Amino acid sequence: MAELKQFKRSEVASADSKITRFVIHDKVYDVTAFLNEHPGGEEVLLDHLGKDASEDFDDVGHSTDAQDLMKKYLIGEIVQEERTNSKPKQGWVAGQPKQVENNSSTDTFYLYVIAFVAAIVGFFWLRSS
C-alpha cells in the first residue's frame, strides 16, 4: 500500500474553502465530491470543515457501509507528532442488529418466586384479619 500524504492540522484547517476536508481518527478525508450525497445533508459535513470530526462521527453511529465508503475519500493522515491516536468508539453502529439474550428460564423462575411470596403474604394477611 502506498504511503499516505502527511498533513499538519493547520494545513487541514486552512485548506481552500471549496475543498471539504476534515480529520477523523488522525486520518484526513476530502469529501467535496460526497457533499450532495451525504444522507444527513451537506451542512453536517460543512460544519466540520477543517476540524477534527472524530467524536461527532462516532456519536452518530454510522453503518458499516458508510465506514467502508470513507476509504474512497481518504487522502492522507495527520503527521505523527500531531496525532491524538484516538480510536473509534466501540459500541453501537447503525445497521448491525443487536442480539437479544433469551433469559426465559430465569424470567420464569423469578415469576414463580414472586407468585409464591405473594401467596404466603396474602395467606398470613387474610389469617390475621
N, C-alpha and C positions, 0 to 999 in steps of 0.2 A: 504494500500500500504506500502511495506517495505521501511524503510528509506534508502536513497541513501548514498553511501560511500562519505565521505568528503575528498576533495583534496585541498592541498595548490597549488597555481600557480607554485611554484618552483618544486613541485612533478610532475606536468604535463610536465613542461619544461625539466626536467631531466630524463624522462622515457627512458627506453631501446629504442634504435633507430629502433628495429624490431617491436615496438608497435607504431601504428599511433594514438596518442591521441591529441585532441585539445579541446578548450573551445569555446562554442557558447552560449552567454547569460547566463553565470555563470553555465552552465551545461557541464560536461566532457563526451566526446564521444571517444570510441575506434573503429575506422573504418578500422582496419587492414584487416578484412575479406571482406571489401567492396571495397578495392583499385582497383581490376581488373574490378569491375562492374560499377564504377563511370562514368557517361556519359561524364564528362569533362576530363577524364583521371586521372591516379593516381598522376601525377605530381602536379596537383592542390591541392590535399589533402596533399601530402608530403611537399609542400611549407609552409603549416600551422602547421607542426609538432610541438607540444608543445606550440603553441601560442594561442592567442585569435583570433578566426576567425569570430567573430560576424558580423563585418561591411562588410567583403567580402561576407559572406554567404547571408546577406540581399541584398547587391547590385546586386547579380546575379539574384535574383528573382526566387527562387526555387518553384516548383509546390507543391500543397498540398500533392500529393503522396510522394514527396521527404521529406517533413516535417513529414509526418506520419512514413516514413521509419526510420527516425532518432531515434525514440523511441527504435528501436531494438538495437541500438548501444550506448545508454545511459548507462554509468557505474557509474556516480556519479555527484557531484556538488562541486563548489568551497566553501571553508569554509566561514562562514558568514562575518568575518572581512575583507576578500579579495574580496568580491563581488562588481561588478560595478553596479549591478541592472539595466543593460541595457535591454531594451525591444526590441523585433523585430520591425523593421520599418513597419509602416502602409503604404499601397500603393500597387503598382503593384506586383502581384505574377503571375508567369507563369502558364498557364493552366486555368486561370479564365477569361472568355470573358468579356470585358468591355461593359456595356450597353450604347448605344448612345441615347441621348435625341432627341426627334422628335420636332424640332422647325420650322416646315414647315410653320405654320401660321405667325410666326414672320418674317421669311425669306421673305415670300410673301409680307407682309406689307412693309418691307424696300425696296423691289424691286419696288413696286408701287410708293413709295415716291421718290426714285431716278429717276424713269422714269418721274414723274410729274415735278420735279425740272429741269431735263434736257430739258423737253419740254418748260418750261417757259423761261429758259436761251436761248434756241435756238430761240424762238419766238422773244424775245427782241433783240437778236443779229442780226437776219435777218431784223427786222424792222429798226434797226439803220443803216444798210448798204445802 
